[in-house]
Amino acid sequence: MRNNWTRAWLTALSALVLFVIVAHSRELWLLNVEQPVVDFVLDGTDTSIWEQASVLSSLSLIVPGTIVLALVALFLEKRIALVVIVSSIFAYALAGMIGSLVARVSPSSETTGTFPSIEVVQSSVFFGLVVLMFWWVGAPKLLWHIVLELSVVLTLLVSIRGITAGDFWPSDALGGVLVAGLTLITTAIAFEANPAKIPVRKPRKARSAAKSVAVEGTIEV
């Protein structure tokens, strides 16, 4: 399993570095590809429906949600609570560092440093942490797969909202997903190295048997 995580981490890192190089050195080429797509989407299209998805990337959801995840982890393994907080900060800092390097302007020309999209990074990392928590505590496979699929849909909604609002380019959203992916793979490695210490409750039959043994021992004495 460790070799698989290592390969996944190296793949995510390579993809991110390659995409950053393309975004930095081939910015005009990317714009020539993306501009017609964005113009088509924004031209006379009612994008108000997508604005409702803005809450998914709002700090009023992500910050309290991350704190709740950290508190849950605190009761199971203290080091994982720290990992949850550090992962969020790391992703934000990495996105900011890349953004200062690439320095792209949004389609609406209102903001700069849109690559990678901070909104997509924050929401993807948060939703990813939720999935990892379900996986870490040993939730049924079907359950955390459902949570995984839901997190993908929510991340897609955040990306569509930002693109239709002219906040960032499609490639900015993809860059955000790559940053989040690298962060979450690193987080998953830390989760696996620190298993959750979940109190195991004895089955009813086992408790009854133990109680009977104790009673018999008392009678013999």
C-alpha positions as a printed Julia matrix, in Angstrom:
221×3 Matrix{Float64}:
   0.0     0.0     0.0
   2.85    2.38    0.82
   4.32    1.92   -2.68
   0.92    2.72   -4.18
   0.68    5.93   -2.15
   4.22    6.88   -3.19
   3.41    6.38   -6.87
   0.19    8.35   -6.5
   2.01   11.2    -4.73
   4.76   11.37   -7.36
   2.16   11.29  -10.14
   0.17   14.13   -8.57
   3.33   16.17   -8.0
   4.53   15.63  -11.58
   1.12   16.58  -13.0
   1.0    19.74  -10.9
   4.54   20.84  -11.81
   3.9    20.18  -15.51
   0.63   22.12  -15.45
   2.22   25.04  -13.61
   4.97   25.18  -16.25
   2.36   25.18  -19.04
   0.26   27.85  -17.32
   3.33   30.02  -16.78
   5.09   29.62  -20.13
   2.1    29.04  -22.44
  -0.39   31.48  -20.95
  -1.39   33.01  -24.29
  -1.89   29.57  -25.79
  -4.17   28.59  -22.9
  -6.12   31.82  -23.23
  -6.64   31.26  -26.96
  -8.11   27.86  -26.15
 -10.21   28.9   -23.16
 -11.41   32.36  -24.24
 -13.93   31.13  -26.86
 -15.32   28.62  -24.37
 -15.75   31.2   -21.62
 -17.2    33.76  -24.04
 -19.76   31.2   -25.2
 -20.73   30.37  -21.62
 -21.0    33.99  -20.51
 -22.69   35.34  -23.64
 -26.38   35.77  -22.84
 -26.48   32.74  -20.53
 -28.39   32.94  -17.27
 -25.76   31.95  -14.75
 -27.69   33.05  -11.66
 -28.62   29.47  -10.82
 -24.95   28.61  -10.31
 -24.52   31.42   -7.79
 -26.3    29.27   -5.22
 -23.23   27.03   -5.22
 -21.09   29.87   -3.85
 -21.86   28.71   -0.3
 -19.92   25.5    -1.0
 -16.65   27.42   -1.19
 -17.43   30.04    1.46
 -15.2    30.34    4.5
 -18.33   30.29    6.68
 -18.69   26.62    5.7
 -15.08   25.52    5.25
 -13.53   26.98    8.43
 -16.13   25.67   10.92
 -16.31   22.39    9.0
 -12.55   21.91    9.2
 -12.6    22.68   12.92
 -15.32   20.06   13.45
 -13.26   17.48   11.54
 -10.23   18.32   13.68
 -12.24   17.96   16.89
 -13.57   14.57   15.79
 -10.04   13.44   14.97
  -8.82   14.77   18.33
 -10.87   12.14   20.19
  -9.5     9.32   18.02
  -5.88   10.29   17.36
  -4.42   13.66   18.38
  -1.84   13.73   15.6
  -4.55   13.43   12.95
  -6.29   16.52   14.32
  -3.08   18.42   13.63
  -2.83   16.84   10.18
  -6.31   18.09    9.28
  -5.45   21.68   10.18
  -1.99   21.6     8.58
  -3.39   20.1     5.36
  -5.82   22.99    4.93
  -3.14   25.59    5.62
  -0.62   23.83    3.36
  -3.03   23.72    0.42
  -3.88   27.41    0.81
  -0.2    28.39    1.07
   0.82   26.26   -1.92
  -1.98   27.71   -4.03
  -0.94   31.24   -3.05
   2.69   30.57   -3.91
   1.8    29.18   -7.34
  -0.62   32.05   -7.91
   2.11   34.62   -7.32
   4.31   32.79   -9.8
   1.78   32.46  -12.62
  -0.13   35.72  -11.96
  -3.05   35.17  -14.33
  -5.95   37.6   -14.69
  -9.52   36.35  -14.31
 -11.92   36.4   -17.32
 -13.72   39.37  -15.76
 -10.34   41.15  -15.32
 -11.29   41.97  -11.74
  -8.77   39.77   -9.93
  -5.27   38.46  -10.51
  -3.49   35.32   -9.4
  -6.44   33.09  -10.25
  -4.24   30.07  -11.02
  -4.89   27.83   -9.24
  -8.38   28.73   -8.09
  -8.34   29.26   -4.32
 -12.07   28.49   -4.18
 -11.58   25.11   -5.83
  -8.55   24.34   -3.64
 -10.34   25.15   -0.39
 -13.56   23.33   -1.24
 -11.79   20.28   -2.74
  -9.52   19.89    0.29
 -12.42   20.24    2.71
 -14.65   17.75    0.89
 -11.64   15.45    0.49
 -10.94   15.58    4.23
 -14.52   14.55    4.9
 -14.07   11.53    2.62
 -10.76   10.64    4.28
 -12.34   10.83    7.73
 -15.0     8.3     6.73
 -12.31    6.06    5.25
 -10.01    6.51    8.26
 -12.58    5.52   10.89
 -13.41    2.36    8.94
 -16.84    3.33    7.64
 -18.49    0.79    5.32
 -17.02    0.93    1.83
 -20.37    1.78    0.27
 -20.84    4.73    2.63
 -17.51    6.43    2.02
 -17.83    5.75   -1.71
 -21.13    7.64   -1.67
 -19.45   10.48    0.25
 -16.61   10.42   -2.31
 -18.99   10.71   -5.26
 -20.89   13.49   -3.52
 -17.67   15.41   -2.88
 -16.76   15.15   -6.57
 -20.16   16.56   -7.55
 -19.85   19.43   -5.06
 -16.34   20.28   -6.3
 -17.67   20.28   -9.86
 -20.43   22.69   -8.84
 -17.89   25.05   -7.27
 -15.81   24.95  -10.45
 -18.8    25.61  -12.73
 -19.98   28.48  -10.54
 -16.58   30.18  -10.66
 -16.22   29.74  -14.42
 -19.74   31.01  -15.21
 -19.23   33.97  -12.87
 -16.01   34.91  -14.65
 -13.98   34.47  -11.46
 -11.44   32.08  -12.98
 -10.62   30.06  -16.09
 -11.31   26.34  -16.56
  -7.57   25.65  -16.31
  -7.52   27.52  -12.98
 -10.13   25.07  -11.67
  -8.06   22.14  -12.93
  -4.98   23.6   -11.25
  -6.94   23.86   -8.01
  -7.94   20.2    -8.25
  -4.29   19.21   -8.76
  -3.16   21.18   -5.69
  -5.96   19.64   -3.64
  -5.12   16.17   -4.97
  -1.47   16.46   -3.96
  -2.5    17.7    -0.52
  -5.06   14.96    0.03
  -2.7    12.17   -1.03
  -0.16   13.46    1.49
  -2.92   13.61    4.09
  -4.06   10.07    3.31
  -0.51    8.8     3.89
  -0.53   10.46    7.32
  -3.97    9.02    8.09
  -2.86    5.51    7.21
   0.27    5.85    9.36
  -1.88    6.81   12.37
  -4.86    4.42   12.66
  -7.96    5.65   14.42
  -8.18    4.46   18.03
 -11.87    3.68   18.08
 -13.18    2.09   21.31
 -14.5    -1.36   20.41
 -17.71   -2.28   22.18
 -18.03   -5.99   22.99
 -20.93   -7.79   21.27
 -23.97   -8.52   23.47
 -23.25  -12.28   23.61
 -19.64  -11.69   24.61
 -20.72   -9.32   27.39
 -23.29  -11.83   28.65
 -20.7   -14.61   28.67
 -18.19  -12.45   30.54
 -20.88  -11.52   33.08
 -21.76  -15.19   33.63
 -18.12  -16.1    34.2
 -17.8   -13.29   36.73
 -20.94  -14.43   38.59
 -19.76  -18.04   38.69
 -16.4   -16.93   40.04
 -18.14  -14.95   42.78
 -20.28  -17.95   43.77
 -17.28  -20.27   43.96
 -15.5   -17.84   46.26
